[in-house]
Amino acid sequence: MRPSQETYNKYVVDKYGEDTSLHPEIDMELVSQTVGGKKKGKMYGIGTVADSRVVMMGAQERNDNNEVERLKEKIAELEQDKIEKHAMMEKIEEGARLYAEMNEKIQMLSQNPPQNPPPT
């Protein structure tokens, strides 16, 4: 890890706390502080704003890791939801099959009522 990255990471932790999910992708104020501030309206030692992302990659990697974990949790939730919905569909299909069987029996009975002798 570069010294400037270590310094930036320390500033971020000091400002936002240990929970990396609360850290911004890049805090330009802290980037400026890391390289010693602006001189003549420019920030020297960091390059362009796009280059600052490379210098501060550690902050991005943490955010990426947090995002990966959130996505893994969401995938697990969706897989569980899929299992539950599949079980529900099986119950619905079984109910439909039983309904069809009962309907078929009712149709047969209505066409051929049982012949019971009248009570004497």
N, C-alpha and C positions, 0 to 999 in steps of 0.2 A: 504494500500500500504506500502510495506517495505521501511525503510529509504534508503537502497541502491537503490531501484527502483526509489524513488523520486529523489535522487541525479543523477542517470543515466538519467532520463527523463529531468531534468534541463540541464544537459550537452548536451543532444541531441538537445534540443530546442535552446540552445545558439549556437551550432555549425551549425545546419541545418535550423533553423527558425521554425516558428509556424506551417507551412504547413506540416501535418503529412505524406502526400503522398510523400514528399521528404526525409523522414527519412528512413535510412536503417533498415533492420530487426534487425541487431545487429552490433554495431561499437565496435570491440574488444579494440580499443585504449581507448574509453570512458569507457568500462567495467573495464579495467585496472586502469584508473584514478579513477573510482568510489570506488574501493576497496583499493586504496592507492598505486597502482603501483606494480611492480614486486620486489620480494625480492629473492635473490639467483636464479634468472632466473625463478621463479615460481610466480604465482598469487595466493595469499592466500585469503581466505574469499569468494571465488566465486565457488569453486568446479571445476568440469570439464567443458569443453566448452558446453557440452550438458546440464549440470545443469544451465549454464548461461542463457539459454533460459527460464528456469523456473523463475529465479530471475528477469529477465527483461521482464516478460510476458506483462507488460503494453505496451511496444513498439510493440509487436506482435499483441496484441488485436487491437491497432489502425490500423495497417496494414490490419488485417483481416476485420475490419469494413469498411475500404476504399475499399477493394476488394469486399466485399458484396455489397456496394453501386454501384460499377462499374458493377457488374454482374446484379444487379436489373435494371440498366439503359439499359444494353445490352438486357436483356429479354424484356423490354418494347419496345425497338427498333424492336426486332425480331417479337414481337406480332403485332406491327403496320404494319410491312412489310408483315406479313402473311395476315392481313386484306386486305391490298392493292392488294396483289396477288390473293386473293380469289375473290375480285371484278373484277379484270382483267379476271380471268378464267370465271366468269359468263358472261362477255361481249363477250368473245371468243365463249363460248357455244351458246349464243344467235345469234351471227353472223353465226355460223355453222348451226344452226337450220334454220335461214332465207335463207341461201345459199341452203340448201337441199330443202326447199319449192320452191324456185325460179327454181332450177334445175328440180324439178318434174313438174312444170308448163310448163317449156320450152319443156320438153320431151313430155308432153301431146299435146302441140300446134304443135310440129313438126310432131307428128303422125296424128293429126286431125286438119289440117289447117282450119281456119274459111272460110265458104262458103259465100263470098260476091258476089253479082252479079256485072258484069263489068259495069262501068258507061256508060250511053247512051248519 
